[in-house]
């Protein structure tokens, strides 16, 4: 699958997903009926990515809400990313959460303990599509 990009538009139940060389972006609400159907192609793409891509990567996560089955997939994705060549030098992970959302903040810190690379946990005043677009464009 890699190096082709993989993109999913956000819905009321699924996050915005953009996977391309140098960028992994997953933000929004993740409460799909079947998390495997959503995240299995993402995991497969990332498996190929970590084996074949050796440049710098920015990995961005942020969730308004995430259910348990989606969280398991995010754990699996981070475990896959953790074997990336020169991860500490080439990857940077940013975990966004909404101000006052202690569950998402705590999840970010738990996930940070799984990988050995720069991992920022960043509080935002709000989590919504306009904010995700600003993050994606780099204007935040």
C-alpha positions, 0 to 999 in steps of 0.5 A: 500500500505505501507510499500511496496516501490514505485519506478518510474524511471525518464523519460524526463517528469517525476521525479525519485521517490523512496518511502520506509520506512524512505525515500521519494525521488522525483527529476527530471523534472515533466512535465507529461501529466497527473500529477494525474496519476503520483502523485495519487499513490504517495499521496496514499502511503504517506497517508498510510505512515504518518498513520503507520510509526513512525521512522525518515524520510528524504524527498528529493525534487528537480526539474529541472522544474515542471509544475503547475499541478505537483506543486499542487500535491507536495503541497498536498503531503506536506500537507499530510506529515504535519500531520505525528506524531512527524513530527518536531522530526522525519522528515527532508525535503531537497529541492534542486534547481539549482544555479540561478533558482529563481523560484525553490528557491522561490517555496522551500521557499513557501513549507517550510512555509507549514510544521513544521519540519527541511526544508532545501532549498539547491542550487546546481551547477547543477540538473541532473541524476548523481547529483540525484544519488549522493544525493540518495547515501548520497555522497553529 
